Every structure is written in C-alpha cells, then in structure tokens.
Amino acid sequence: MRRPLLILTAITFVTWVGARITAVALPLVALAETGEAWATGLVGGMSGLPLLTVGWWGRGLRERLVSGRALAVVMLVQIAGLAIVPVAALVGHVGAVSLCGSGLVTGVAGALLGPAERALVADLADAGRRDAEAREAGGATAARWLAWQDLAHRVSMIFAPPLGAWLVVAWGAEPLLWCQAAVVLAAAAAMLGVPRADGRAPARGEAARGEAEPTAVLAVLRAHPQVAAGIVAAGVGGLCWFGFSLGLAVLGVEHGMPGALVAAGMSGYGATSVAASLAAPLVVDRLPRLATAVGAWAVLGLSFAALPAVVPSVVGVALVSAVGGLATPFGIAALNALISEQTSGPERRAAFTAETVLHSGGASLGLLVGGAVIGWVGAGPVLVAVGAVQVLVGGVGLVASRALGAGGRTTAEAPAAAVSG
C-alpha cells in the first residue's frame, strides 16, 4: 500500500500549491472584470457555505468516497467549479452569479475531498500495516502518513503565495486559473491509481447503495468522547484564528507599520510550523494523543495572549508567533492519529468531516465576524481574550485526557479492532 499512499501525499501537495496560487489570481480576475472591490471575496465566501453544512448534506456521499476512483469523480466536479470564472472571463460575463457559482461548486467538492482523502490515507495505512505484520515486518502507521500529508499542506503555504504573485506578473491571472484546472485534472487522473483499502474495485452500483442509514457526525462524537474533545479544541482554535491574522494587521496600522506586524507574525508562525511538521511524522507514534491534541492549542493561545506585550517589535512578534507555530502541527498530528485509531469505516469519515467543519469552518466564521469584534473591543484585548479562551479549552481538555485515560501512548497499545478497521 506504500505506492497509493505516496500518490495521495503527492496529490495533496500539488493540489494545495495550485489552490494557494489560485487564491492570489482569483481576486485579481474578479476585480479586473467587475471593477468592484466587494466582488473579490465572493468565491471564498460562497465556498465556505458548503463546508459549514457538509455534516448535513454530505451524510450520504462521504460514505461512498472509499477509493481513488470515487475521489477522482469529486475532483472533476471541482474542475467544473474552477473553470466557471475563466470561461466567464472569455465571454466577458464575470459577475456575482459566476463568482458565487464557482465558490459553491468548488466548496462542495472541497468539503468532501479533504475528509475523504484523510480517511482513505488512514484506511490504506491500516491495510498496509496489516500486510506488514503478516510478513513480520514493520509498517508505517496511519498517524505517520497523516502527518506527512499535513506537512504537504504547510510547505505549500510557505512558497505558493509568492510563487502565485510572481506568476501573475509573468503570465497574467486568467492563465493561472486555467493552469489550476489542468493541475486538478492531472491529479484526478493520478487518483485513479489509488485503490480501495481492501484492494478491490467497487462492483457496479455498489457505491450508490452505500449504508442503509448514513452515519451521523454527532452520534460518532458521542460514541468517542476523546475524539470529540480533540475536535472541539481544534474548532475553538480555528474560531480564534482571526485574533491573530486580523488583530496583528490592525495593530500594525495603529502603530504606523501597516502590514509589518502581520507579516512578521505569519512568517514566524509559518517557519516553525513547517519545521515542526518535518519532525511530527518521526515522533507522532510516541505522543500522548488527546493531551497533545488539546495542549497544542493551549500553547497557541498563550502565544496569542503574549503578542500585545511585544508590539510594536517586529522581532518580538515573529518570535512569539513562532512558539505557536511550533506547537500546532503536533496537535493536528495527534488529533488525526486519535481519529484514525479510534474509528474506522463510516465513523472515520464522519469524524474527519467534523474536524474539517469545526476547524476550517470555525476559521471562516471567525474571519467573518472578527473585524466587527476587533472594531468594537480593540485588537489588543481581542488577542488576549482569544488566547485565554484557547488556554481555558486546552486546560479543560487536559483534565479530560486524564479522566478518559488518554494521556499515554496509544499506537502500540491500540485495540486490534481499531487497527483492523
């Protein structure tokens, strides 16, 4: 199963690079074609709606996404959404309708793809580990493969936006959108080489039948309180993110340094998060699952709360932000490990969906209302408040980890049922 897992990791990297480049090009196309600044955020805003509601409308779909072939179909839907804006630009009709349509279609595909890819990685890693154990050889755990996938996300975050800015100057924004569609098409073709975890192709009509009763996200969280605690902490972390990104931007303007503080914070956070992501696959099997998953967000909260004390020092902001960036990848790796070890099949897909909705959806919601909150309270107090909330949630989670007996190593001691899927 090593080859399919490598394919999935490579696809994750390539598609995320393309997505981050598109995030640079798309607002420029919207502004150039419509002449309205408010239109630049339509695609991103509309794409968040399917993400926030995927736990409801995606119940019958996510349980069918168990093979590369099924994921490739979803990627074709994503390509259709990506092509809406450049096609509209060709005919001179880029407007609110085309921008909203592109956001909705790509949002639907993205809300399904992220959790499905992580679940398939865990499925394939479990199957490969069973095969390795049958041969009396070691096999990489699902936790380790998921940590490598998270590294692919973070590496793209560092270099893809400046690459996109350079390509916009060299090629133009519209050609970049076509390139993104072509990249996803190539990724979909590669995805066809990824089998089901059991190695067989789905029979005709099998995917359409699915489960008699789709698995509800809330039922899975109630059945797995450790997973629920980790996901809630991640959701709070996503919701509080606006305090960091918007708060530093506002503080920079207030101190006559527009852009400098948020750039320093993002750079410090990004550099150490990539470094930590390189180490996470090597140590994730030794980490206490729930304690790490919730404790990392507490560390991030402490760094947020400390930022007002070092403003307006650019170096100070970078160093304090770096502390938070160092902790976050270990928390995400531990949470993904917890989900992969305690769930399987439809429950696993529901749990990864919950993680995506609460963390990424929480971040979108926080950014939506965060500007108004900062304008009312002030950037400094908001940073302290969101930091304190994360520390409080992390502290409650650490107490819960002791009560639930989740503080020690779990990989070697996981029940056979959790590994066998």
C-alpha positions in Angstrom: 0.0 0.0 0.0 3.0 2.3 0.0 2.6 3.4 -3.6 -1.0 4.6 -3.3 -0.1 6.4 -0.1 2.7 8.2 -1.8 0.4 9.1 -4.7 -2.2 10.6 -2.2 0.5 12.6 -0.5 1.9 13.9 -3.8 -1.7 14.8 -4.9 -2.3 16.7 -1.7 0.9 18.7 -2.2 0.3 19.6 -5.8 -3.4 20.5 -5.4 -2.7 22.7 -2.4 0.0 24.5 -4.3 -2.4 25.1 -7.1 -5.2 26.2 -4.6 -2.9 28.8 -2.9 -1.8 30.2 -6.3 -5.4 30.5 -7.4 -6.2 32.4 -4.2 -3.8 35.0 -5.4 -5.1 35.1 -9.0 -8.8 34.9 -8.5 -9.4 38.2 -6.6 -7.4 40.0 -9.4 -9.6 38.5 -12.1 -12.8 39.4 -10.2 -11.5 43.0 -9.6 -10.4 43.4 -13.2 -13.6 42.1 -14.7 -16.2 43.6 -12.4 -14.4 46.8 -11.2 -15.9 46.2 -7.8 -13.7 45.5 -4.7 -16.5 43.7 -2.9 -16.6 41.0 -5.6 -13.1 39.8 -4.8 -14.2 37.8 -1.8 -17.3 36.3 -3.3 -15.7 33.0 -4.3 -14.1 32.4 -1.0 -17.1 33.5 0.9 -19.5 31.2 -1.0 -17.1 28.3 -0.8 -17.4 28.4 3.0 -21.2 27.7 2.9 -20.9 24.0 1.8 -18.1 23.5 4.3 -20.2 24.7 7.2 -23.2 22.5 6.2 -21.4 19.4 4.8 -22.2 17.4 8.0 -25.9 17.6 6.9 -25.9 17.4 3.1 -22.8 15.2 2.8 -24.1 12.3 5.0 -25.0 10.0 2.2 -22.0 11.0 0.0 -19.0 10.7 2.3 -19.5 7.0 2.9 -19.2 6.3 -0.8 -15.8 8.0 -1.1 -13.7 4.9 -0.3 -11.4 4.7 -3.4 -9.3 6.8 -5.7 -11.9 6.4 -8.4 -14.6 8.0 -6.2 -12.4 10.8 -5.2 -11.5 11.4 -8.9 -15.2 12.0 -9.6 -15.3 14.6 -6.9 -12.2 16.3 -8.4 -13.9 16.5 -11.7 -16.7 18.4 -10.0 -14.1 20.7 -8.6 -12.6 21.3 -12.0 -16.0 22.3 -13.3 -16.2 24.9 -10.5 -12.7 26.2 -11.2 -13.5 26.6 -14.9 -16.5 28.8 -14.3 -14.7 32.1 -13.8 -12.1 31.8 -16.6 -14.8 30.6 -19.0 -17.0 33.6 -18.0 -14.0 35.9 -18.5 -13.6 34.6 -22.0 -17.1 35.6 -22.9 -17.0 38.8 -20.9 -19.6 37.9 -18.3 -17.7 37.7 -15.0 -20.2 38.9 -12.3 -21.7 38.0 -9.0 -23.5 34.9 -10.4 -20.4 33.3 -11.9 -18.3 34.1 -8.9 -20.9 32.7 -6.5 -21.4 29.7 -8.7 -17.7 28.9 -8.7 -17.5 29.3 -5.0 -20.4 27.0 -4.3 -19.2 24.2 -6.7 -15.6 24.2 -5.5 -16.8 24.5 -1.9 -18.9 21.4 -2.3 -16.0 19.4 -3.8 -13.5 20.7 -1.2 -15.8 19.9 1.7 -16.0 16.3 0.6 -12.4 15.9 -0.6 -10.4 16.9 2.5 -12.0 14.5 5.0 -12.2 11.7 2.3 -8.5 12.0 1.5 -7.5 11.7 5.1 -9.9 8.8 5.7 -8.5 7.0 2.7 -4.9 7.6 3.8 -5.8 6.0 7.2 -7.6 3.1 5.6 -4.7 2.3 3.2 -2.1 2.7 6.1 -4.1 0.3 8.2 -4.3 -2.2 5.4 -0.6 -1.8 4.7 0.3 -2.3 8.4 -1.7 -5.5 8.5 0.1 -6.8 5.4 3.5 -5.8 7.0 2.6 -7.5 10.3 1.6 -10.6 8.3 5.1 -10.6 6.8 6.6 -9.9 10.3 7.9 -6.6 9.1 7.2 -3.1 10.4 4.7 -0.8 8.6 4.2 2.9 8.9 1.2 3.9 10.9 -1.8 5.9 9.7 -0.7 8.6 12.2 2.6 9.0 10.4 1.1 9.1 6.9 -1.4 11.7 8.0 1.4 13.8 9.5 3.3 13.6 6.1 0.1 14.8 4.5 -0.2 17.8 6.9 3.4 18.6 6.0 2.5 18.8 2.4 -0.2 21.4 3.3 2.2 23.5 5.3 5.0 23.5 2.8 2.6 24.8 0.1 1.6 27.6 2.5 5.1 29.0 2.5 6.1 29.2 -1.1 2.9 29.0 -3.2 1.5 32.5 -2.5 4.7 34.4 -3.5 5.0 32.0 -6.5 1.5 32.9 -7.4 2.3 36.6 -7.2 5.3 36.2 -9.5 3.3 34.1 -12.0 0.5 36.7 -12.1 3.1 39.3 -13.2 4.8 36.9 -15.7 1.7 35.2 -17.2 -1.4 37.1 -16.0 -4.2 36.0 -13.7 -6.6 34.2 -16.1 -4.0 31.8 -17.4 -3.2 30.8 -13.8 -6.9 29.8 -13.3 -6.7 27.5 -16.4 -3.5 26.1 -15.0 -5.2 25.2 -11.7 -7.9 23.4 -13.6 -5.3 21.5 -15.5 -3.4 20.6 -12.3 -6.5 19.2 -10.7 -7.3 17.2 -13.9 -3.9 15.7 -13.8 -4.3 14.9 -10.1 -7.7 13.3 -10.8 -6.0 11.1 -13.4 -3.4 10.1 -10.9 -6.1 9.4 -8.2 -7.4 6.6 -10.4 -4.4 4.6 -9.4 -5.4 4.6 -5.8 -7.4 1.5 -4.9 -9.8 0.8 -2.1 -8.1 -0.2 1.2 -9.2 -3.8 0.7 -7.6 -3.7 -2.8 -10.7 -4.5 -4.8 -12.6 -2.3 -7.2 -16.2 -1.4 -6.3 -18.8 -3.5 -8.0 -21.2 -1.7 -10.4 -23.7 0.1 -8.3 -22.0 -0.7 -5.0 -21.1 2.9 -4.3 -24.6 4.1 -5.0 -26.1 1.7 -2.4 -23.9 2.9 0.5 -25.0 2.4 4.1 -28.6 1.7 4.9 -28.5 4.6 7.4 -25.8 7.2 6.9 -23.6 7.8 10.0 -24.4 11.0 11.9 -21.5 13.1 12.9 -23.0 13.9 16.4 -23.5 10.2 17.0 -19.9 9.5 16.3 -18.7 12.2 18.6 -20.9 11.0 21.4 -19.6 7.5 20.9 -15.9 8.7 21.0 -15.5 11.3 23.7 -11.7 11.6 23.3 -12.1 12.3 19.6 -14.9 14.8 20.4 -12.7 16.7 22.9 -9.8 16.9 20.4 -12.1 18.2 17.6 -13.8 20.8 19.9 -10.3 22.1 20.8 -9.4 22.3 17.2 -12.6 24.1 16.4 -12.1 26.7 19.0 -8.5 27.2 17.7 -9.9 27.8 14.2 -12.6 30.2 15.5 -9.9 32.2 17.4 -7.5 32.5 14.5 -9.0 35.9 13.4 -7.5 37.4 16.5 -4.0 36.6 15.2 -4.4 37.4 11.5 -6.8 40.4 11.7 -5.5 41.6 15.1 -1.9 41.9 14.0 -3.0 43.7 10.8 -5.0 46.3 12.9 -2.2 46.7 15.4 0.3 47.4 12.6 -1.9 50.2 11.3 -2.4 51.6 14.8 1.4 51.8 15.3 2.1 53.2 11.8 3.5 49.9 10.5 0.8 48.7 8.1 1.5 45.1 7.0 4.7 44.8 9.0 3.4 43.1 12.2 1.1 40.6 10.4 3.9 39.7 8.0 6.2 39.1 10.9 3.7 37.1 12.8 2.8 34.9 9.8 6.4 34.4 8.9 7.4 33.3 12.4 4.4 31.1 12.7 4.8 29.6 9.2 8.6 28.9 9.6 8.3 27.0 12.8 5.1 25.2 11.8 6.9 23.8 8.7 9.9 22.8 10.9 7.6 21.1 13.4 5.7 19.3 10.5 9.0 17.8 9.4 9.5 16.4 12.9 5.9 15.3 13.5 5.9 12.2 11.4 9.0 11.0 13.2 7.6 11.4 16.7 3.8 11.1 16.4 3.7 7.5 17.4 5.3 8.5 20.7 2.9 11.4 21.5 0.1 11.2 24.1 -2.9 11.6 21.8 -5.5 13.7 23.5 -3.1 15.6 25.8 -1.1 16.7 22.7 -4.2 17.4 20.6 -5.6 19.9 23.2 -2.4 21.1 24.7 -1.1 22.4 21.4 -4.0 24.8 21.2 -3.3 26.0 24.7 0.3 26.8 23.7 -1.0 28.7 20.6 -3.4 30.6 22.9 -0.5 31.6 25.2 1.4 33.0 22.2 -1.7 35.0 21.1 -2.2 36.4 24.6 1.5 37.4 24.8 1.6 39.3 21.5 0.3 42.7 22.7 3.1 42.8 25.2 5.8 42.7 22.5 4.0 45.0 20.0 5.4 47.0 18.1 8.6 45.0 18.0 8.7 43.1 14.6 11.3 40.7 16.0 9.2 40.1 19.2 6.1 39.4 17.2 7.9 36.9 15.0 9.4 35.1 18.0 6.2 34.9 20.0 4.3 33.7 16.9 6.9 31.1 16.3 6.1 29.5 19.6 2.5 28.9 18.5 3.6 27.7 15.1 5.9 25.2 16.7 3.1 23.5 18.7 0.2 23.4 16.2 1.4 20.7 13.9 2.0 18.3 16.8 -1.6 18.9 17.9 -3.0 18.3 14.5 -0.9 15.2 14.0 -2.1 13.8 17.4 -5.8 14.5 16.6 -5.5 12.8 13.2 -3.9 9.9 14.9 -6.6 9.7 17.5 -9.3 9.7 14.9 -7.5 7.0 12.8 -7.0 4.8 15.8 -10.4 5.0 17.4 -12.6 5.0 14.4 -13.0 3.1 11.1 -15.2 2.9 8.0 -18.2 5.4 8.0 -17.3 6.6 11.6 -13.8 7.6 10.5 -15.2 9.6 7.6 -17.7 11.3 9.8 -15.1 12.2 12.4 -12.7 13.7 9.8 -15.7 15.7 8.4 -16.4 17.0 11.9 -12.7 18.0 12.3 -12.9 19.9 8.9 -16.2 21.6 9.7 -15.3 22.8 13.1 -11.7 23.9 12.4 -11.8 25.3 8.9 -15.5 26.4 9.2 -14.7 28.0 12.6 -11.8 29.9 11.0 -14.1 31.2 8.2 -16.8 32.2 10.8 -14.2 33.9 12.9 -12.9 35.9 10.0 -16.5 36.9 9.0 -17.3 38.4 12.4 -13.8 39.1 13.7 -13.4 42.6 12.1 -16.5 43.8 13.8 -15.4 42.4 17.2 -11.9 44.0 16.9 -13.5 47.3 15.9 -15.7 47.2 19.0 -13.2 45.9 21.6 -9.8 46.7 20.1 -7.1 44.4 18.7 -5.0 44.1 21.8 -7.9 43.0 24.1 -9.2 40.6 21.5 -5.8 38.9 21.2 -5.7 38.4 25.0 -9.3 37.2 25.0 -9.0 34.6 22.2 -5.7 33.5 23.7 -7.3 33.0 27.1 -10.2 31.1 25.6 -7.8 28.6 23.9 -5.8 28.2 27.1 -9.1 27.5 29.0 -10.3 25.0 26.4 -6.9 23.3 26.4 -6.8 23.1 30.2 -10.3 21.5 30.3 -9.1 19.1 27.6 -6.0 18.2 29.5 -8.2 17.4 32.6 -10.4 15.4 30.3 -7.5 13.5 28.9 -6.6 12.3 32.3 -10.2 11.4 33.2 -10.5 9.5 29.9 -7.2 7.7 30.3 -5.9 9.1 27.0 -2.6 10.6 28.3 -0.2 7.9 27.3 1.0 6.3 24.1 -1.8 4.7 22.1 -0.4 3.3 18.9 1.3 0.3 20.3 -1.5 -0.3 22.7 -4.4 0.3 20.4 -7.0 -2.5 20.3 -6.9 -4.8 17.4 -10.3 -3.7 16.3 -9.2 -0.1 15.9 -6.2 -1.2 13.7 -8.1 -3.7 11.7 -10.8 -1.2 10.7 
